[in-house]
Amino acid sequence: SSGINAEYGDVFAEEKQRGLKDSLGAMAQLWAPLSDVTSITRDVIATCVKFSLWGNKTDLSLLEHFNLNLGDVQSSSVEGDDGRILANDLGKVVECLLGLENAHVGIVLDNSGYELFSDLCLCDALLRSGHISKVTLHQKSLPWFVSDVTPVDFDVTLSTLTAIQELSGFAERLTEH
């Protein structure tokens, strides 16, 4: 076997699907404090920006290369790791985003699984803020590295989230955006 998943044409599809499945509990944990939010405040936007930033720690290639535990990495992304930021302009970024009106924001998606989920949390918060009217999610047409997000990964993630009770409302709202 060549290792290529025939359905997806992605040599990394199995690892990505396993990573997605292994991350569902952590995704529900990440989403739990946001699930009841009715008003998108500065704190909510700041939290989602941090989730998106620290979600990168769950890159499948890093986990495998450095023999890291997915659960430990995900929990540190929920709590943040602000002490490792050399120059933190989060407040300015949030003020800039909330100062926009009817704006279009682009998010470059990097890794599938938990990181994609954290990016989707940011996307949802931005769209619900009332300041951003459109978010374009930039994906890769083919994976160049282990966990690169492709359109198929995006669709698989949304359908998987829709099937999880705690995350189904979130996934449905994302498809409506």
HUVENHU-V548046 format. One record per pair of residues at least 4 apart in sequence whose C-alpha atoms are under 7 Angstrom apart, sorted by sequence separation. I is the first residue (numbers start at 0). J is the second residue. D is the distance in Angstrom with one decimal. If there is no record, write none. Layout:
i=I j=J d=D
i=I j=J d=D
This chain:
i=4 j=8 d=5.4
i=11 j=15 d=6.2
i=12 j=16 d=6.1
i=13 j=17 d=6.1
i=14 j=18 d=6.0
i=15 j=19 d=6.1
i=16 j=20 d=6.1
i=17 j=21 d=6.0
i=18 j=22 d=6.1
i=19 j=23 d=6.5
i=22 j=26 d=6.0
i=23 j=27 d=6.2
i=24 j=28 d=6.3
i=25 j=29 d=6.1
i=26 j=30 d=6.0
i=27 j=31 d=5.9
i=30 j=34 d=5.9
i=39 j=43 d=5.8
i=40 j=44 d=6.4
i=41 j=45 d=6.0
i=42 j=46 d=6.0
i=43 j=47 d=6.2
i=44 j=48 d=6.1
i=45 j=49 d=6.2
i=46 j=50 d=6.2
i=47 j=51 d=6.1
i=48 j=52 d=6.2
i=49 j=53 d=6.0
i=50 j=54 d=5.7
i=58 j=62 d=6.4
i=59 j=63 d=6.2
i=60 j=64 d=5.9
i=61 j=65 d=5.8
i=62 j=66 d=5.4
i=63 j=67 d=6.7
i=68 j=72 d=6.4
i=69 j=73 d=6.1
i=70 j=74 d=6.1
i=71 j=75 d=6.3
i=72 j=76 d=6.4
i=73 j=77 d=6.5
i=74 j=78 d=6.4
i=75 j=79 d=5.7
i=76 j=80 d=7.0
i=88 j=92 d=6.3
i=89 j=93 d=6.2
i=90 j=94 d=6.1
i=91 j=95 d=6.0
i=92 j=96 d=6.2
i=93 j=97 d=6.1
i=94 j=98 d=5.9
i=95 j=99 d=6.6
i=110 j=114 d=5.7
i=111 j=115 d=5.0
i=112 j=116 d=6.4
i=113 j=117 d=6.3
i=114 j=118 d=6.3
i=115 j=119 d=6.2
i=116 j=120 d=6.3
i=117 j=121 d=6.6
i=118 j=122 d=6.2
i=119 j=123 d=6.0
i=120 j=124 d=6.2
i=121 j=125 d=6.1
i=122 j=126 d=6.2
i=123 j=127 d=6.1
i=124 j=128 d=6.0
i=143 j=147 d=6.6
i=148 j=152 d=5.8
i=149 j=153 d=6.3
i=150 j=154 d=6.3
i=151 j=155 d=6.1
i=152 j=156 d=6.0
i=153 j=157 d=6.3
i=154 j=158 d=6.2
i=155 j=159 d=6.0
i=156 j=160 d=6.1
i=157 j=161 d=6.1
i=158 j=162 d=6.5
i=159 j=163 d=6.8
i=163 j=167 d=5.6
i=166 j=170 d=6.3
i=167 j=171 d=6.1
i=168 j=172 d=6.1
i=169 j=173 d=6.3
i=170 j=174 d=6.4
i=171 j=175 d=6.4
i=172 j=176 d=6.4
i=3 j=8 d=5.8
i=4 j=9 d=5.7
i=7 j=12 d=6.9
i=39 j=44 d=6.9
i=57 j=62 d=6.6
i=62 j=67 d=4.7
i=75 j=80 d=6.7
i=110 j=115 d=6.0
i=126 j=131 d=5.3
i=142 j=147 d=5.0
i=148 j=153 d=6.7
i=161 j=166 d=6.4
i=162 j=167 d=6.1
i=3 j=9 d=5.6
i=4 j=10 d=6.0
i=62 j=68 d=6.8
i=125 j=131 d=5.8
i=126 j=132 d=6.1
i=142 j=148 d=6.8
i=160 j=166 d=5.5
i=161 j=167 d=4.0
i=3 j=10 d=4.2
i=62 j=69 d=7.0
i=108 j=115 d=6.7
i=126 j=133 d=6.8
i=142 j=149 d=6.5
i=160 j=167 d=5.6
i=2 j=10 d=5.6
i=4 j=12 d=6.3
i=139 j=147 d=6.9
i=141 j=149 d=6.1
i=139 j=148 d=6.0
i=140 j=149 d=5.5
i=161 j=170 d=5.4
i=138 j=148 d=5.7
i=139 j=149 d=5.0
i=140 j=150 d=6.8
i=160 j=170 d=5.8
i=161 j=171 d=6.6
i=138 j=149 d=5.4
i=57 j=69 d=6.6
i=122 j=134 d=6.6
i=138 j=150 d=6.5
i=157 j=170 d=5.9
i=57 j=72 d=6.4
i=56 j=72 d=6.4
i=57 j=73 d=6.8
i=54 j=76 d=5.9
i=53 j=76 d=4.8
i=50 j=76 d=6.2
i=53 j=79 d=6.7
i=50 j=77 d=6.4
i=102 j=130 d=6.5
i=103 j=131 d=6.0
i=108 j=136 d=6.5
i=101 j=130 d=5.5
i=102 j=131 d=4.6
i=103 j=132 d=6.1
i=104 j=133 d=6.4
i=105 j=134 d=5.5
i=106 j=135 d=6.2
i=107 j=136 d=6.0
i=108 j=137 d=5.7
i=49 j=79 d=6.8
i=100 j=130 d=4.7
i=101 j=131 d=5.1
i=102 j=132 d=5.5
i=103 j=133 d=4.7
i=104 j=134 d=4.8
i=105 j=135 d=4.7
i=106 j=136 d=5.0
i=107 j=137 d=4.7
i=108 j=138 d=5.5
i=99 j=130 d=5.5
i=100 j=131 d=6.4
i=101 j=132 d=4.9
i=102 j=133 d=6.6
i=103 j=134 d=5.7
i=104 j=135 d=6.3
i=105 j=136 d=6.0
i=106 j=137 d=6.1
i=107 j=138 d=6.7
i=99 j=131 d=7.0
i=97 j=130 d=6.0
i=111 j=146 d=5.4
i=110 j=146 d=4.9
i=111 j=147 d=6.0
i=110 j=147 d=4.6
i=111 j=148 d=4.9
i=109 j=147 d=5.5
i=110 j=148 d=5.3
i=109 j=148 d=5.9
i=108 j=148 d=6.3
i=111 j=152 d=6.6
i=45 j=89 d=6.8
i=25 j=73 d=6.6
i=29 j=77 d=6.3
i=45 j=93 d=6.2
i=44 j=93 d=6.5
i=123 j=173 d=6.6
i=41 j=93 d=6.5
i=58 j=110 d=6.0
i=57 j=113 d=6.7
i=57 j=114 d=6.4
i=54 j=113 d=6.5
i=55 j=114 d=5.6
i=54 j=114 d=4.4
i=51 j=114 d=6.8
i=54 j=117 d=6.0
i=51 j=117 d=4.9
i=50 j=117 d=5.5
i=51 j=118 d=4.9
i=51 j=121 d=6.6
i=47 j=120 d=6.2
i=48 j=121 d=6.1
i=47 j=121 d=4.8
i=44 j=124 d=6.3
i=39 j=124 d=6.5
i=60 j=145 d=5.9
i=59 j=145 d=6.5
i=26 j=113 d=6.6
i=59 j=146 d=5.8
i=39 j=127 d=6.6
i=58 j=146 d=6.5
i=39 j=128 d=5.2
i=22 j=112 d=6.7
i=26 j=116 d=7.0
i=22 j=113 d=5.8
i=19 j=112 d=4.4
i=18 j=112 d=5.8
i=19 j=113 d=6.6
i=15 j=111 d=6.6
i=15 j=112 d=6.6
i=15 j=146 d=6.1
i=9 j=142 d=7.0
i=11 j=145 d=5.7
i=11 j=146 d=6.9
i=27 j=165 d=6.3
i=27 j=166 d=6.6
i=7 j=151 d=6.9
